[in-house]
């Protein structure tokens, strides 16, 4: 399923689609947090917080690339 379609379904509160987005982007978020200087032991917690915050603001997301969403979190 294309990422754009997963995003649309996740915005409609389809938790399975959001779970798939997490699976697809989990490693990328971990790498990004590491590159931002997050301590190695804190990366799992920070990654989890990123996905929680993403879910809260997903309804405002209107881009085709999911990476744009988590890089531009408020």
PQR file with spaces between the fields and no chain letter, atoms N, CA, C, O and H, PARSE charges and radii, in Angstrom:
ATOM       1  N    UNK     1       0.851   -1.176    0.000 -0.4000 1.5000
ATOM       2  CA   UNK     1       0.000    0.000    0.000 -0.0000 2.0000
ATOM       3  C    UNK     1       0.898    1.242    0.000  0.5500 1.7000
ATOM       4  O    UNK     1       1.852    1.306    0.776 -0.5500 1.4000
ATOM       5  N    UNK     2       0.614    2.212   -0.844 -0.4000 1.5000
ATOM       6  CA   UNK     2       1.423    3.427   -0.891 -0.0000 2.0000
ATOM       7  C    UNK     2       1.351    4.210    0.427  0.5500 1.7000
ATOM       8  O    UNK     2       0.336    4.191    1.123 -0.5500 1.4000
ATOM       9  H    UNK     2      -0.160    2.160   -1.475  0.4000 1.0000
ATOM      10  N    UNK     3       2.437    4.888    0.747 -0.4000 1.5000
ATOM      11  CA   UNK     3       2.515    5.650    1.999 -0.0000 2.0000
ATOM      12  C    UNK     3       1.424    6.708    2.050  0.5500 1.7000
ATOM      13  O    UNK     3       0.837    6.941    3.106 -0.5500 1.4000
ATOM      14  H    UNK     3       3.262    4.904    0.182  0.4000 1.0000
ATOM      15  N    UNK     4       1.149    7.347    0.931 -0.4000 1.5000
ATOM      16  CA   UNK     4       0.103    8.375    0.899 -0.0000 2.0000
ATOM      17  C    UNK     4      -1.243    7.803    1.346  0.5500 1.7000
ATOM      18  O    UNK     4      -1.994    8.457    2.069 -0.5500 1.4000
ATOM      19  H    UNK     4       1.627    7.159    0.072  0.4000 1.0000
ATOM      20  N    UNK     5      -1.535    6.596    0.917 -0.4000 1.5000
ATOM      21  CA   UNK     5      -2.790    5.940    1.305 -0.0000 2.0000
ATOM      22  C    UNK     5      -2.773    5.565    2.793  0.5500 1.7000
ATOM      23  O    UNK     5      -3.785    5.701    3.480 -0.5500 1.4000
ATOM      24  H    UNK     5      -0.924    6.065    0.329  0.4000 1.0000
ATOM      25  N    UNK     6      -1.631    5.098    3.283 -0.4000 1.5000
ATOM      26  CA   UNK     6      -1.510    4.792    4.719 -0.0000 2.0000
ATOM      27  C    UNK     6      -1.736    6.038    5.555  0.5500 1.7000
ATOM      28  O    UNK     6      -2.399    5.986    6.591 -0.5500 1.4000
ATOM      29  H    UNK     6      -0.809    4.987    2.725  0.4000 1.0000
ATOM      30  N    UNK     7      -1.187    7.156    5.107 -0.4000 1.5000
ATOM      31  CA   UNK     7      -1.363    8.419    5.834 -0.0000 2.0000
ATOM      32  C    UNK     7      -2.836    8.801    5.875  0.5500 1.7000
ATOM      33  O    UNK     7      -3.355    9.172    6.927 -0.5500 1.4000
ATOM      34  H    UNK     7      -0.649    7.198    4.266  0.4000 1.0000
ATOM      35  N    UNK     8      -3.504    8.712    4.740 -0.4000 1.5000
ATOM      36  CA   UNK     8      -4.931    9.057    4.675 -0.0000 2.0000
ATOM      37  C    UNK     8      -5.757    8.176    5.601  0.5500 1.7000
ATOM      38  O    UNK     8      -6.647    8.665    6.298 -0.5500 1.4000
ATOM      39  H    UNK     8      -3.082    8.411    3.885  0.4000 1.0000
ATOM      40  N    UNK     9      -5.467    6.886    5.610 -0.4000 1.5000
ATOM      41  CA   UNK     9      -6.198    5.975    6.498 -0.0000 2.0000
ATOM      42  C    UNK     9      -5.881    6.257    7.967  0.5500 1.7000
ATOM      43  O    UNK     9      -6.767    6.214    8.819 -0.5500 1.4000
ATOM      44  H    UNK     9      -4.744    6.489    5.044  0.4000 1.0000
ATOM      45  N    UNK    10      -4.622    6.542    8.251 -0.4000 1.5000
ATOM      46  CA   UNK    10      -4.234    6.858    9.631 -0.0000 2.0000
ATOM      47  C    UNK    10      -4.925    8.141   10.095  0.5500 1.7000
ATOM      48  O    UNK    10      -5.315    8.250   11.257 -0.5500 1.4000
ATOM      49  H    UNK    10      -3.902    6.576    7.558  0.4000 1.0000
ATOM      50  N    UNK    11      -5.075    9.098    9.200 -0.4000 1.5000
ATOM      51  CA   UNK    11      -5.782   10.332    9.540 -0.0000 2.0000
ATOM      52  C    UNK    11      -7.258   10.068    9.841  0.5500 1.7000
ATOM      53  O    UNK    11      -7.909   10.850   10.534 -0.5500 1.4000
ATOM      54  H    UNK    11      -4.759    9.009    8.256  0.4000 1.0000
ATOM      55  N    UNK    12      -7.772    8.971    9.319 -0.4000 1.5000
ATOM      56  CA   UNK    12      -9.159    8.569    9.596 -0.0000 2.0000
ATOM      57  C    UNK    12      -9.230    7.645   10.803  0.5500 1.7000
ATOM      58  O    UNK    12     -10.202    6.913   10.991 -0.5500 1.4000
ATOM      59  H    UNK    12      -7.243    8.336    8.756  0.4000 1.0000
ATOM      60  N    UNK    13      -8.180    7.695   11.617 -0.4000 1.5000
ATOM      61  CA   UNK    13      -8.081    6.929   12.864 -0.0000 2.0000
ATOM      62  C    UNK    13      -7.996    5.427   12.653  0.5500 1.7000
ATOM      63  O    UNK    13      -8.463    4.658   13.492 -0.5500 1.4000
ATOM      64  H    UNK    13      -7.391    8.290   11.464  0.4000 1.0000
ATOM      65  N    UNK    14      -7.413    5.005   11.557 -0.4000 1.5000
ATOM      66  CA   UNK    14      -7.149    3.590   11.312 -0.0000 2.0000
ATOM      67  C    UNK    14      -5.810    3.255   11.972  0.5500 1.7000
ATOM      68  O    UNK    14      -4.749    3.555   11.424 -0.5500 1.4000
ATOM      69  H    UNK    14      -7.033    5.630   10.875  0.4000 1.0000
ATOM      70  N    UNK    15      -5.865    2.638   13.140 -0.4000 1.5000
ATOM      71  CA   UNK    15      -4.659    2.362   13.918 -0.0000 2.0000
ATOM      72  C    UNK    15      -3.735    1.358   13.236  0.5500 1.7000
ATOM      73  O    UNK    15      -2.519    1.415   13.418 -0.5500 1.4000
ATOM      74  H    UNK    15      -6.727    2.395   13.585  0.4000 1.0000
ATOM      75  N    UNK    16      -4.292    0.451   12.464 -0.4000 1.5000
ATOM      76  CA   UNK    16      -3.461   -0.513   11.741 -0.0000 2.0000
ATOM      77  C    UNK    16      -2.577    0.202   10.710  0.5500 1.7000
ATOM      78  O    UNK    16      -1.405   -0.139   10.545 -0.5500 1.4000
ATOM      79  H    UNK    16      -5.280    0.404   12.316  0.4000 1.0000
ATOM      80  N    UNK    17      -3.139    1.174   10.034 -0.4000 1.5000
ATOM      81  CA   UNK    17      -2.360    1.946    9.057 -0.0000 2.0000
ATOM      82  C    UNK    17      -1.276    2.754    9.755  0.5500 1.7000
ATOM      83  O    UNK    17      -0.152    2.846    9.263 -0.5500 1.4000
ATOM      84  H    UNK    17      -4.091    1.451   10.168  0.4000 1.0000
ATOM      85  N    UNK    18      -1.610    3.336   10.897 -0.4000 1.5000
ATOM      86  CA   UNK    18      -0.595    4.094   11.635 -0.0000 2.0000
ATOM      87  C    UNK    18       0.516    3.160   12.124  0.5500 1.7000
ATOM      88  O    UNK    18       1.691    3.524   12.113 -0.5500 1.4000
ATOM      89  H    UNK    18      -2.524    3.261   11.296  0.4000 1.0000
ATOM      90  N    UNK    19       0.143    1.985   12.542 -0.4000 1.5000
ATOM      91  CA   UNK    19       1.129    0.989   12.961 -0.0000 2.0000
ATOM      92  C    UNK    19       2.072    0.632   11.813  0.5500 1.7000
ATOM      93  O    UNK    19       3.277    0.484   12.021 -0.5500 1.4000
ATOM      94  H    UNK    19      -0.812    1.689   12.551  0.4000 1.0000
ATOM      95  N    UNK    20       1.534    0.498   10.621 -0.4000 1.5000
ATOM      96  CA   UNK    20       2.370    0.222    9.444 -0.0000 2.0000
ATOM      97  C    UNK    20       3.318    1.377    9.153  0.5500 1.7000
ATOM      98  O    UNK    20       4.471    1.160    8.782 -0.5500 1.4000
ATOM      99  H    UNK    20       0.556    0.618   10.452  0.4000 1.0000
ATOM     100  N    UNK    21       2.833    2.609    9.322 -0.4000 1.5000
ATOM     101  CA   UNK    21       3.703    3.772    9.142 -0.0000 2.0000
ATOM     102  C    UNK    21       4.846    3.757   10.155  0.5500 1.7000
ATOM     103  O    UNK    21       5.990    4.070    9.825 -0.5500 1.4000
ATOM     104  H    UNK    21       1.896    2.785    9.624  0.4000 1.0000
ATOM     105  N    UNK    22       4.522    3.395   11.376 -0.4000 1.5000
ATOM     106  CA   UNK    22       5.555    3.299   12.410 -0.0000 2.0000
ATOM     107  C    UNK    22       6.587    2.253   12.013  0.5500 1.7000
ATOM     108  O    UNK    22       7.790    2.497   12.106 -0.5500 1.4000
ATOM     109  H    UNK    22       3.593    3.141   11.644  0.4000 1.0000
ATOM     110  N    UNK    23       6.123    1.098   11.576 -0.4000 1.5000
ATOM     111  CA   UNK    23       7.049    0.038   11.179 -0.0000 2.0000
ATOM     112  C    UNK    23       7.948    0.482   10.028  0.5500 1.7000
ATOM     113  O    UNK    23       9.137    0.167   10.006 -0.5500 1.4000
ATOM     114  H    UNK    23       5.146    0.900   11.501  0.4000 1.0000
ATOM     115  N    UNK    24       7.383    1.204    9.087 -0.4000 1.5000
ATOM     116  CA   UNK    24       8.143    1.654    7.923 -0.0000 2.0000
ATOM     117  C    UNK    24       9.187    2.724    8.275  0.5500 1.7000
ATOM     118  O    UNK    24      10.237    2.804    7.638 -0.5500 1.4000
ATOM     119  H    UNK    24       6.416    1.460    9.105  0.4000 1.0000
ATOM     120  N    UNK    25       8.895    3.533    9.278 -0.4000 1.5000
ATOM     121  CA   UNK    25       9.730    4.697    9.555 -0.0000 2.0000
ATOM     122  C    UNK    25      10.459    4.654   10.895  0.5500 1.7000
ATOM     123  O    UNK    25      11.185    5.589   11.234 -0.5500 1.4000
ATOM     124  H    UNK    25       8.042    3.468    9.796  0.4000 1.0000
ATOM     125  N    UNK    26      10.277    3.600   11.644 -0.4000 1.5000
ATOM     126  CA   UNK    26      10.869    3.507   12.976 -0.0000 2.0000
ATOM     127  C    UNK    26      12.385    3.686   12.944  0.5500 1.7000
ATOM     128  O    UNK    26      12.936    4.481   13.705 -0.5500 1.4000
ATOM     129  H    UNK    26       9.688    2.840   11.368  0.4000 1.0000
ATOM     130  N    UNK    27      13.041    2.964   12.083 -0.4000 1.5000
ATOM     131  CA   UNK    27      14.508    3.017   12.001 -0.0000 2.0000
ATOM     132  C    UNK    27      14.985    4.414   11.578  0.5500 1.7000
ATOM     133  O    UNK    27      15.990    4.909   12.088 -0.5500 1.4000
ATOM     134  H    UNK    27      12.593    2.318   11.464  0.4000 1.0000
ATOM     135  N    UNK    28      14.275    5.033   10.663 -0.4000 1.5000
ATOM     136  CA   UNK    28      14.643    6.373   10.206 -0.0000 2.0000
ATOM     137  C    UNK    28      14.552    7.381   11.345  0.5500 1.7000
ATOM     138  O    UNK    28      15.421    8.241   11.491 -0.5500 1.4000
ATOM     139  H    UNK    28      13.459    4.630   10.249  0.4000 1.0000
ATOM     140  N    UNK    29      13.504    7.276   12.148 -0.4000 1.5000
ATOM     141  CA   UNK    29      13.346    8.180   13.294 -0.0000 2.0000
ATOM     142  C    UNK    29      14.473    7.937   14.299  0.5500 1.7000
ATOM     143  O    UNK    29      15.026    8.887   14.852 -0.5500 1.4000
ATOM     144  H    UNK    29      12.798    6.578   12.029  0.4000 1.0000
ATOM     145  N    UNK    30      14.810    6.684   14.534 -0.4000 1.5000
ATOM     146  CA   UNK    30      15.923    6.380   15.442 -0.0000 2.0000
ATOM     147  C    UNK    30      17.222    7.013   14.948  0.5500 1.7000
ATOM     148  O    UNK    30      17.952    7.629   15.725 -0.5500 1.4000
ATOM     149  H    UNK    30      14.360    5.911   14.084  0.4000 1.0000
ATOM     150  N    UNK    31      17.503    6.863   13.672 -0.4000 1.5000
ATOM     151  CA   UNK    31      18.724    7.449   13.103 -0.0000 2.0000
ATOM     152  C    UNK    31      18.705    8.969   13.220  0.5500 1.7000
ATOM     153  O    UNK    31      19.719    9.588   13.543 -0.5500 1.4000
ATOM     154  H    UNK    31      16.911    6.363   13.041  0.4000 1.0000
ATOM     155  N    UNK    32      17.561    9.556   12.959 -0.4000 1.5000
ATOM     156  CA   UNK    32      17.420   11.007   13.037 -0.0000 2.0000
ATOM     157  C    UNK    32      17.656   11.501   14.465  0.5500 1.7000
ATOM     158  O    UNK    32      18.348   12.499   14.668 -0.5500 1.4000
ATOM     159  H    UNK    32      16.737    9.053   12.697  0.4000 1.0000
ATOM     160  N    UNK    33      17.089   10.814   15.450 -0.4000 1.5000
ATOM     161  CA   UNK    33      17.289   11.231   16.842 -0.0000 2.0000
ATOM     162  C    UNK    33      18.760   11.104   17.234  0.5500 1.7000
ATOM     163  O    UNK    33      19.285   11.954   17.954 -0.5500 1.4000
ATOM     164  H    UNK    33      16.527   10.004   15.285  0.4000 1.0000
ATOM     165  N    UNK    34      19.419   10.062   16.771 -0.4000 1.5000
ATOM     166  CA   UNK    34      20.843    9.892   17.045 -0.0000 2.0000
ATOM     167  C    UNK    34      21.642   11.043   16.435  0.5500 1.7000
ATOM     168  O    UNK    34      22.534   11.598   17.076 -0.5500 1.4000
ATOM     169  H    UNK    34      18.993    9.371   16.187  0.4000 1.0000
ATOM     170  N    UNK    35      21.317   11.395   15.201 -0.4000 1.5000
ATOM     171  CA   UNK    35      22.012   12.488   14.527 -0.0000 2.0000
ATOM     172  C    UNK    35      21.764   13.834   15.200  0.5500 1.7000
ATOM     173  O    UNK    35      22.577   14.751   15.080 -0.5500 1.4000
ATOM     174  H    UNK    35      20.592   10.945   14.679  0.4000 1.0000
ATOM     175  N    UNK    36      20.652   13.952   15.901 -0.4000 1.5000
ATOM     176  CA   UNK    36      20.345   15.190   16.631 -0.0000 2.0000
ATOM     177  C    UNK    36      21.041   15.244   17.984  0.5500 1.7000
ATOM     178  O    UNK    36      20.911   16.228   18.712 -0.5500 1.4000
ATOM     179  H    UNK    36      19.991   13.208   15.998  0.4000 1.0000
ATOM     180  N    UNK    37      21.778   14.194   18.322 -0.4000 1.5000
ATOM     181  CA   UNK    37      22.555   14.195   19.562 -0.0000 2.0000
ATOM     182  C    UNK    37      21.886   13.546   20.752  0.5500 1.7000
ATOM     183  O    UNK    37      22.341   13.711   21.884 -0.5500 1.4000
ATOM     184  H    UNK    37      21.883   13.394   17.730  0.4000 1.0000
ATOM     185  N    UNK    38      20.822   12.814   20.521 -0.4000 1.5000
ATOM     186  CA   UNK    38      20.152   12.113   21.625 -0.0000 2.0000
ATOM     187  C    UNK    38      21.054   10.975   22.094  0.5500 1.7000
ATOM     188  O    UNK    38      21.605   10.232   21.281 -0.5500 1.4000
ATOM     189  H    UNK    38      20.452   12.679   19.602  0.4000 1.0000
ATOM     190  N    UNK    39      21.199   10.847   23.405 -0.4000 1.5000
ATOM     191  CA   UNK    39      22.019    9.788   23.984 -0.0000 2.0000
ATOM     192  C    UNK    39      21.470    8.426   23.565  0.5500 1.7000
ATOM     193  O    UNK    39      20.256    8.232   23.501 -0.5500 1.4000
ATOM     194  H    UNK    39      20.752   11.450   24.065  0.4000 1.0000
ATOM     195  N    UNK    40      22.356    7.498   23.286 -0.4000 1.5000
ATOM     196  CA   UNK    40      21.979    6.168   22.778 -0.0000 2.0000
ATOM     197  C    UNK    40      20.927    5.494   23.659  0.5500 1.7000
ATOM     198  O    UNK    40      20.019    4.843   23.144 -0.5500 1.4000
ATOM     199  H    UNK    40      23.342    7.655   23.338  0.4000 1.0000
ATOM     200  N    UNK    41      21.039    5.642   24.964 -0.4000 1.5000
ATOM     201  CA   UNK    41      20.091    4.982   25.873 -0.0000 2.0000
ATOM     202  C    UNK    41      18.707    5.640   25.851  0.5500 1.7000
ATOM     203  O    UNK    41      17.721    5.032   26.269 -0.5500 1.4000
ATOM     204  H    UNK    41      21.777    6.172   25.382  0.4000 1.0000
ATOM     205  N    UNK    42      18.639    6.871   25.366 -0.4000 1.5000
ATOM     206  CA   UNK    42      17.370    7.598   25.335 -0.0000 2.0000
ATOM     207  C    UNK    42      16.648    7.498   23.989  0.5500 1.7000
ATOM     208  O    UNK    42      15.500    7.926   23.868 -0.5500 1.4000
ATOM     209  H    UNK    42      19.439    7.365   25.026  0.4000 1.0000
ATOM     210  N    UNK    43      17.310    6.939   22.988 -0.4000 1.5000
ATOM     211  CA   UNK    43      16.726    6.882   21.645 -0.0000 2.0000
ATOM     212  C    UNK    43      15.376    6.157   21.611  0.5500 1.7000
ATOM     213  O    UNK    43      14.454    6.659   20.968 -0.5500 1.4000
ATOM     214  H    UNK    43      18.242    6.591   23.086  0.4000 1.0000
ATOM     215  N    UNK    44      15.210    5.001   22.269 -0.4000 1.5000
ATOM     216  CA   UNK    44      13.884    4.351   22.224 -0.0000 2.0000
ATOM     217  C    UNK    44      12.767    5.230   22.806  0.5500 1.7000
ATOM     218  O    UNK    44      11.667    5.282   22.254 -0.5500 1.4000
ATOM     219  H    UNK    44      15.959    4.592   22.791  0.4000 1.0000
ATOM     220  N    UNK    45      13.049    5.916   23.914 -0.4000 1.5000
ATOM     221  CA   UNK    45      12.031    6.783   24.523 -0.0000 2.0000
ATOM     222  C    UNK    45      11.704    7.980   23.633  0.5500 1.7000
ATOM     223  O    UNK    45      10.540    8.339   23.459 -0.5500 1.4000
ATOM     224  H    UNK    45      13.942    5.874   24.362  0.4000 1.0000
ATOM     225  N    UNK    46      12.745    8.590   23.076 -0.4000 1.5000
ATOM     226  CA   UNK    46      12.527    9.745   22.202 -0.0000 2.0000
ATOM     227  C    UNK    46      11.780    9.320   20.942  0.5500 1.7000
ATOM     228  O    UNK    46      10.886   10.030   20.482 -0.5500 1.4000
ATOM     229  H    UNK    46      13.691    8.298   23.218  0.4000 1.0000
ATOM     230  N    UNK    47      12.136    8.180   20.388 -0.4000 1.5000
ATOM     231  CA   UNK    47      11.453    7.670   19.199 -0.0000 2.0000
ATOM     232  C    UNK    47       9.975    7.446   19.495  0.5500 1.7000
ATOM     233  O    UNK    47       9.117    7.810   18.691 -0.5500 1.4000
ATOM     234  H    UNK    47      12.862    7.603   20.762  0.4000 1.0000
ATOM     235  N    UNK    48       9.681    6.860   20.626 -0.4000 1.5000
ATOM     236  CA   UNK    48       8.290    6.636   21.015 -0.0000 2.0000
ATOM     237  C    UNK    48       7.548    7.967   21.153  0.5500 1.7000
ATOM     238  O    UNK    48       6.410    8.089   20.702 -0.5500 1.4000
ATOM     239  H    UNK    48      10.378    6.565   21.280  0.4000 1.0000
ATOM     240  N    UNK    49       8.174    8.945   21.763 -0.4000 1.5000
ATOM     241  CA   UNK    49       7.547   10.259   21.919 -0.0000 2.0000
ATOM     242  C    UNK    49       7.283   10.921   20.561  0.5500 1.7000
ATOM     243  O    UNK    49       6.265   11.587   20.376 -0.5500 1.4000
ATOM     244  H    UNK    49       9.099    8.846   22.130  0.4000 1.0000
ATOM     245  N    UNK    50       8.197   10.734   19.629 -0.4000 1.5000
ATOM     246  CA   UNK    50       8.006   11.287   18.279 -0.0000 2.0000
ATOM     247  C    UNK    50       6.742   10.703   17.661  0.5500 1.7000
ATOM     248  O    UNK    50       5.931   11.443   17.106 -0.5500 1.4000
ATOM     249  H    UNK    50       9.025   10.193   19.779  0.4000 1.0000
ATOM     250  N    UNK    51       6.565    9.396   17.750 -0.4000 1.5000
ATOM     251  CA   UNK    51       5.394    8.774   17.134 -0.0000 2.0000
ATOM     252  C    UNK    51       4.099    9.111   17.874  0.5500 1.7000
ATOM     253  O    UNK    51       3.036    9.178   17.258 -0.5500 1.4000
ATOM     254  H    UNK    51       7.225    8.796   18.201  0.4000 1.0000
ATOM     255  N    UNK    52       4.179    9.322   19.171 -0.4000 1.5000
ATOM     256  CA   UNK    52       2.991    9.762   19.920 -0.0000 2.0000
ATOM     257  C    UNK    52       2.595   11.167   19.479  0.5500 1.7000
ATOM     258  O    UNK    52       1.421   11.444   19.231 -0.5500 1.4000
ATOM     259  H    UNK    52       5.043    9.269   19.671  0.4000 1.0000
ATOM     260  N    UNK    53       3.581   12.043   19.384 -0.4000 1.5000
ATOM     261  CA   UNK    53       3.303   13.414   18.968 -0.0000 2.0000
ATOM     262  C    UNK    53       2.811   13.445   17.518  0.5500 1.7000
ATOM     263  O    UNK    53       1.905   14.208   17.184 -0.5500 1.4000
ATOM     264  H    UNK    53       4.535   11.818   19.585  0.4000 1.0000
ATOM     265  N    UNK    54       3.402   12.628   16.674 -0.4000 1.5000
ATOM     266  CA   UNK    54       2.946   12.543   15.281 -0.0000 2.0000
ATOM     267  C    UNK    54       1.472   12.171   15.213  0.5500 1.7000
ATOM     268  O    UNK    54       0.712   12.745   14.434 -0.5500 1.4000
ATOM     269  H    UNK    54       4.139   12.009   16.945  0.4000 1.0000
ATOM     270  N    UNK    55       1.079   11.216   16.027 -0.4000 1.5000
ATOM     271  CA   UNK    55      -0.316   10.778   16.003 -0.0000 2.0000
ATOM     272  C    UNK    55      -1.243   11.924   16.398  0.5500 1.7000
ATOM     273  O    UNK    55      -2.318   12.083   15.820 -0.5500 1.4000
ATOM     274  H    UNK    55       1.696   10.749   16.660  0.4000 1.0000
ATOM     275  N    UNK    56      -0.827   12.724   17.384 -0.4000 1.5000
ATOM     276  CA   UNK    56      -1.650   13.861   17.825 -0.0000 2.0000
ATOM     277  C    UNK    56      -1.829   14.906   16.729  0.5500 1.7000
ATOM     278  O    UNK    56      -2.887   15.526   16.626 -0.5500 1.4000
ATOM     279  H    UNK    56       0.047   12.595   17.853  0.4000 1.0000
ATOM     280  N    UNK    57      -0.800   15.099   15.913 -0.4000 1.5000
ATOM     281  CA   UNK    57      -0.832   16.143   14.899 -0.0000 2.0000
ATOM     282  C    UNK    57      -1.051   15.618   13.481  0.5500 1.7000
ATOM     283  O    UNK    57      -0.966   16.379   12.518 -0.5500 1.4000
ATOM     284  H    UNK    57       0.059   14.595   15.997  0.4000 1.0000
ATOM     285  N    UNK    58      -1.327   14.338   13.351 -0.4000 1.5000
ATOM     286  CA   UNK    58      -1.478   13.728   12.033 -0.0000 2.0000
ATOM     287  C    UNK    58      -2.598   14.363   11.224  0.5500 1.7000
ATOM     288  O    UNK    58      -2.505   14.447    9.999 -0.5500 1.4000
ATOM     289  H    UNK    58      -1.395   13.719   14.134  0.4000 1.0000
ATOM     290  N    UNK    59      -3.646   14.808   11.888 -0.4000 1.5000
ATOM     291  CA   UNK    59      -4.772   15.421   11.178 -0.0000 2.0000
ATOM     292  C    UNK    59      -4.368   16.714   10.455  0.5500 1.7000
ATOM     293  O    UNK    59      -5.050   17.138    9.521 -0.5500 1.4000
ATOM     294  H    UNK    59      -3.721   14.740   12.882  0.4000 1.0000
ATOM     295  N    UNK    60      -3.261   17.342   10.883 -0.4000 1.5000
ATOM     296  CA   UNK    60      -2.791   18.584   10.250 -0.0000 2.0000
ATOM     297  C    UNK    60      -1.837   18.312    9.089  0.5500 1.7000
ATOM     298  O    UNK    60      -1.481   19.230    8.350 -0.5500 1.4000
ATOM     299  H    UNK    60      -2.707   16.998   11.642  0.4000 1.0000
ATOM     300  N    UNK    61      -1.433   17.087    8.929 -0.4000 1.5000
ATOM     301  CA   UNK    61      -0.438   16.717    7.940 -0.0000 2.0000
ATOM     302  C    UNK    61      -1.057   16.671    6.552  0.5500 1.7000
ATOM     303  O    UNK    61      -2.091   16.033    6.354 -0.5500 1.4000
ATOM     304  H    UNK    61      -1.722   16.342    9.530  0.4000 1.0000
ATOM     305  N    UNK    62      -0.428   17.348    5.582 -0.4000 1.5000
ATOM     306  CA   UNK    62      -0.985   17.352    4.227 -0.0000 2.0000
ATOM     307  C    UNK    62       0.105   17.168    3.168  0.5500 1.7000
ATOM     308  O    UNK    62      -0.002   17.710    2.068 -0.5500 1.4000
ATOM     309  H    UNK    62       0.412   17.866    5.742  0.4000 1.0000
ATOM     310  N    UNK    63       1.118   16.431    3.486 -0.4000 1.5000
ATOM     311  CA   UNK    63       2.203   16.172    2.547 -0.0000 2.0000
ATOM     312  C    UNK    63       2.168   14.709    2.122  0.5500 1.7000
ATOM     313  O    UNK    63       1.554   13.876    2.789 -0.5500 1.4000
ATOM     314  H    UNK    63       1.205   15.991    4.380  0.4000 1.0000
ATOM     315  N    UNK    64       2.820   14.407    1.024 -0.4000 1.5000
ATOM     316  CA   UNK    64       2.859   13.025    0.552 -0.0000 2.0000
ATOM     317  C    UNK    64       3.928   12.209    1.259  0.5500 1.7000
ATOM     318  O    UNK    64       3.823   10.985    1.332 -0.5500 1.4000
ATOM     319  H    UNK    64       3.319   15.084    0.482  0.4000 1.0000
ATOM     320  N    UNK    65       4.951   12.867    1.780 -0.4000 1.5000
ATOM     321  CA   UNK    65       6.055   12.139    2.409 -0.0000 2.0000
ATOM     322  C    UNK    65       5.906   12.183    3.923  0.5500 1.7000
ATOM     323  O    UNK    65       5.809   13.257    4.515 -0.5500 1.4000
ATOM     324  H    UNK    65       5.036   13.861    1.721  0.4000 1.0000
ATOM     325  N    UNK    66       5.890   11.029    4.533 -0.4000 1.5000
ATOM     326  CA   UNK    66       5.736   10.937    5.979 -0.0000 2.0000
ATOM     327  C    UNK    66       6.938   11.537    6.695  0.5500 1.7000
ATOM     328  O    UNK    66       6.792   12.092    7.784 -0.5500 1.4000
ATOM     329  H    UNK    66       5.969   10.156    4.052  0.4000 1.0000
ATOM     330  N    UNK    67       8.110   11.436    6.107 -0.4000 1.5000
ATOM     331  CA   UNK    67       9.303   11.989    6.745 -0.0000 2.0000
ATOM     332  C    UNK    67       9.166   13.492    6.944  0.5500 1.7000
ATOM     333  O    UNK    67       9.686   14.026    7.924 -0.5500 1.4000
ATOM     334  H    UNK    67       8.229   10.986    5.222  0.4000 1.0000
ATOM     335  N    UNK    68       8.490   14.179    6.056 -0.4000 1.5000
ATOM     336  CA   UNK    68       8.263   15.611    6.213 -0.0000 2.0000
ATOM     337  C    UNK    68       7.499   15.884    7.499  0.5500 1.7000
ATOM     338  O    UNK    68       7.741   16.889    8.167 -0.5500 1.4000
ATOM     339  H    UNK    68       8.068   13.746    5.260  0.4000 1.0000
ATOM     340  N    UNK    69       6.602   15.015    7.838 -0.4000 1.5000
ATOM     341  CA   UNK    69       5.776   15.179    9.022 -0.0000 2.0000
ATOM     342  C    UNK    69       6.600   15.132   10.287  0.5500 1.7000
ATOM     343  O    UNK    69       6.445   16.011   11.135 -0.5500 1.4000
ATOM     344  H    UNK    69       6.405   14.199    7.296  0.4000 1.0000
ATOM     345  N    UNK    70       7.472   14.148   10.460 -0.4000 1.5000
ATOM     346  CA   UNK    70       8.191   14.066   11.717 -0.0000 2.0000
ATOM     347  C    UNK    70       9.393   14.980   11.787  0.5500 1.7000
ATOM     348  O    UNK    70       9.903   15.234   12.879 -0.5500 1.4000
ATOM     349  H    UNK    70       7.598   13.434    9.772  0.4000 1.0000
ATOM     350  N    UNK    71       9.856   15.477   10.675 -0.4000 1.5000
ATOM     351  CA   UNK    71      10.941   16.446   10.717 -0.0000 2.0000
ATOM     352  C    UNK    71      10.405   17.824   11.092  0.5500 1.7000
ATOM     353  O    UNK    71      11.125   18.625   11.688 -0.5500 1.4000
ATOM     354  H    UNK    71       9.442   15.271    9.788  0.4000 1.0000
ATOM     355  N    UNK    72       9.150   18.108   10.749 -0.4000 1.5000
ATOM     356  CA   UNK    72       8.573   19.422   10.997 -0.0000 2.0000
ATOM     357  C    UNK    72       7.597   19.440   12.174  0.5500 1.7000
ATOM     358  O    UNK    72       6.699   20.282   12.209 -0.5500 1.4000
ATOM     359  H    UNK    72       8.565   17.457   10.265  0.4000 1.0000
ATOM     360  N    UNK    73       7.751   18.551   13.115 -0.4000 1.5000
ATOM     361  CA   UNK    73       6.855   18.548   14.261 -0.0000 2.0000
ATOM     362  C    UNK    73       6.903   19.874   14.998  0.5500 1.7000
ATOM     363  O    UNK    73       7.964   20.483   15.137 -0.5500 1.4000
ATOM     364  H    UNK    73       8.481   17.867   13.086  0.4000 1.0000
ATOM     365  N    UNK    74       5.737   20.318   15.471 -0.4000 1.5000
ATOM     366  CA   UNK    74       5.696   21.582   16.233 -0.0000 2.0000
ATOM     367  C    UNK    74       6.394   21.438   17.573  0.5500 1.7000
ATOM     368  O    UNK    74       6.456   22.397   18.342 -0.5500 1.4000
ATOM     369  H    UNK    74       4.876   19.823   15.358  0.4000 1.0000
